[in-house]
Amino acid sequence: MKYKILRLLKKREGFISGESISKEFGVTRAAIWKSINSLKEDGYKIESITNKGYRLLSSPDILTCEEIGEYLNTRFIGNNIYYYDSIDSTNKMAKDIAFEKGEGVVIVSEEQLEGRGRLGRTWVSPKKKGIYFSIVLKPQLPPTKIAKLTLIGAAAVNLAFKEIGIESQIKWPNDIVINGKKVCGILTEMNSELNMINYVIIGIGINVNLKENEIPEDIKHKATSLKIESKGEIDRKRLFATILNKFEELYIPFNDDGDIVKTIEICRNNSAVIGKEILLVNGSTKSLGKALDINEAGELIVEFEDGKIESIFSGEISIRGLEGYI
C-alpha cells in the first residue's frame, strides 16, 4: 500500500488530502498514516498539514524499483527488483532464487559485505557509494556462448557512462577503466547441465560516489570512482536504470540468435587493450604479446613475442610497462 501512496504523491506537485487517498485506494485514514510514517522511515521527506493533506518534498538516494522507475524503459530486465539495504553478495542471492524466478530479475543492494570479483578477489562495496547488482538470465543458447554475456555487460556500462557524459574504456573482458584505473567489475556465473543452461548470473559492481579518501590505500593506484574522475556527484538512480536499459538492448539480439555485432563494435571502439603490449596471465602461465583485435566471437586476438597469433577466450590482462591498473 505504501508504494501505491508513494506513486500518487510523486504524481502530485502540491498537497493531496487524506480523504482523496482514502477514496483512491479504499483504505482508512489510520492505514494512510501508517504508510506515510513507513515512507518517512525509508528516507522520504513528506510534509503533513491539517486540512491540506500530504506533499512529497524529496526522495532518498536509494535504488528501489520505485525510485528508478521513471528512468527505466525495459521490457523485462528490472521489472522485478529485489532491493536490500545490506547483503553479503548480490550474486549469491541471485543464485539462491534463480531457479524459482523468471528471467530479468535484478538483485540490488546499497552495500555488499562479501562482494567479490573474478578469481575470488574482494570487491569493496561501501554503503550508498556505488551500484552493486546482479541480473538473472536464462538464455536459450549453448553454454559455450555464455562468455559473451560478460562483454554485453561491459558494453552496456560503457554506453550508460557515455549517456551521463563520462568516457571510459573496456579492459577485456570484464572491467571498465577510466584514466587507467578500474571503476567497474563484472562477474558472470553459470549453472548448466550438458548442453542446457539453467541460469546465468551477471554481477556488476561500480564505484560511483566514492571520494579519494574512501578508496582503500592498497588499491588507490589501480582503482577510482566516477565522482573522482568527473569531479561531481553522480545520480545513481538514473545511472542504474540506464545500465539496465542498455543491457536489455544488447541482450535481446544475443538471446534471439547469438548476435553480438553491436556489442563487439562497442568493445573494439572503446578498448583499453587493443594496440597495446600486454601481459596475459592464465593460471600460472604468463605470456607477453600485443593485443590486435577482438573477433566476432568476442575473443581477444593476441600476437605473442614469437610472432604467433592466437585467439584468447579468457584470461587476466595487464598492459606491460604502464603504471596504473592496465
Summary of the structure (lengths in Angstrom):
residues: 326
radius of gyration: 22.1
end to end distance: 49.4
largest distance: 82.4
contacts: 1052
relative contact order: 0.12
helix: 33%
strand: 29%
